[in-house]
Amino acid sequence: MSERQACILVIDDEVHITRVVSLKLRNAGYAVLTAADGEEGYEQAVQHTPDLIITDLQMPYLTGIEMARKLRGHRATSRTPVIMLTARGFGLTQEDIAGTNIIEMISKPFGPSALLDRVNQLLEDTPSRGADAA
């Protein structure tokens, strides 16, 4: 009886951030999908229904906020939790994140190990959505 491997979608237009975060998550045993912008991220999320999304705020085509709002409005991703990566000093208000599933905001630069710890905590606290995605 093997448990389904949790899937995390990492979206950032900065390739080095995507690589570092993806490597850290894969080494911890997660399945990882990546996207380079908000539009591609939205398409990946709808197609694969990941367990968690880690996205940058400032991206081409759709910002992280715009993408998170679209995901909240889509049946398959309406409950998918989102971690938002923001530039240092760029804060988001409750009004900014209204209508999204953003559950955490982390400022860049961040430590990959600290991010992994937070991902582990969030996925332990989130009931499995595998049955919902079928």
MOHUKA-V124794 format. One record per pair of residues at least 12 apart in sequence whose ideal C-beta (glycine too) atoms are under 7 Angstrom apart, sorted by the first residue. I is the first residue (numbers start at 1). J is the second residue. D is the distance in whole Angstrom. If there is no record, write none. Layout:
i->I j->J d->D
i->I j->J d->D
//
This chain:
i->4 j->130 d->5
i->5 j->29 d->7
i->5 j->30 d->7
i->5 j->31 d->5
i->6 j->30 d->5
i->6 j->31 d->7
i->6 j->51 d->5
i->6 j->123 d->5
i->7 j->31 d->4
i->7 j->33 d->7
i->7 j->48 d->7
i->7 j->50 d->4
i->7 j->51 d->5
i->8 j->25 d->5
i->8 j->30 d->5
i->8 j->32 d->6
i->8 j->50 d->6
i->8 j->51 d->7
i->8 j->52 d->5
i->8 j->54 d->6
i->8 j->119 d->7
i->9 j->33 d->5
i->9 j->35 d->7
i->9 j->41 d->7
i->9 j->44 d->6
i->9 j->45 d->6
i->9 j->50 d->4
i->9 j->53 d->5
i->10 j->22 d->5
i->10 j->32 d->6
i->10 j->34 d->5
i->10 j->54 d->5
i->11 j->35 d->4
i->11 j->38 d->7
i->11 j->41 d->4
i->11 j->53 d->7
i->11 j->55 d->4
i->11 j->56 d->6
i->12 j->56 d->4
i->12 j->85 d->7
i->13 j->36 d->6
i->13 j->37 d->6
i->13 j->56 d->6
i->13 j->59 d->5
i->13 j->60 d->6
i->18 j->34 d->5
i->20 j->112 d->6
i->21 j->54 d->6
i->21 j->112 d->6
i->21 j->115 d->7
i->22 j->34 d->6
i->24 j->112 d->4
i->24 j->116 d->5
i->25 j->116 d->7
i->25 j->119 d->7
i->28 j->116 d->6
i->33 j->48 d->6
i->33 j->50 d->6
i->37 j->59 d->5
i->37 j->60 d->5
i->37 j->61 d->5
i->38 j->59 d->5
i->38 j->61 d->5
i->38 j->62 d->3
i->38 j->63 d->6
i->38 j->64 d->6
i->38 j->66 d->6
i->38 j->67 d->4
i->39 j->61 d->4
i->39 j->62 d->5
i->41 j->55 d->6
i->41 j->67 d->6
i->42 j->62 d->6
i->42 j->67 d->5
i->42 j->70 d->6
i->42 j->71 d->7
i->45 j->71 d->6
i->45 j->77 d->5
i->45 j->80 d->7
i->46 j->74 d->6
i->46 j->76 d->6
i->46 j->77 d->6
i->49 j->76 d->5
i->49 j->77 d->6
i->49 j->80 d->7
i->49 j->133 d->4
i->50 j->80 d->6
i->51 j->123 d->6
i->51 j->129 d->6
i->52 j->81 d->5
i->52 j->83 d->7
i->52 j->119 d->6
i->52 j->122 d->6
i->52 j->123 d->6
i->53 j->80 d->6
i->53 j->82 d->5
i->54 j->83 d->5
i->54 j->85 d->7
i->55 j->67 d->6
i->55 j->82 d->6
i->55 j->84 d->6
i->55 j->85 d->7
i->56 j->85 d->5
i->57 j->84 d->6
i->57 j->85 d->7
i->57 j->86 d->5
i->57 j->90 d->7
i->58 j->87 d->7
i->64 j->84 d->5
i->65 j->96 d->6
i->65 j->100 d->7
i->68 j->82 d->5
i->68 j->100 d->4
i->68 j->101 d->6
i->68 j->102 d->6
i->69 j->99 d->5
i->69 j->100 d->6
i->71 j->101 d->7
i->72 j->99 d->6
i->72 j->100 d->5
i->72 j->101 d->6
i->76 j->133 d->7
i->79 j->101 d->7
i->79 j->129 d->7
i->80 j->101 d->6
i->81 j->101 d->5
i->81 j->103 d->5
i->81 j->122 d->6
i->81 j->126 d->6
i->82 j->100 d->6
i->82 j->101 d->5
i->82 j->102 d->5
i->82 j->103 d->7
i->83 j->103 d->7
i->83 j->104 d->5
i->83 j->106 d->6
i->84 j->102 d->5
i->84 j->105 d->5
i->85 j->106 d->6
i->85 j->108 d->6
i->86 j->105 d->6
i->86 j->107 d->6
i->86 j->108 d->7
i->87 j->108 d->6
i->88 j->107 d->5
i->88 j->108 d->6
i->92 j->105 d->6
i->103 j->122 d->7
i->104 j->118 d->6
//
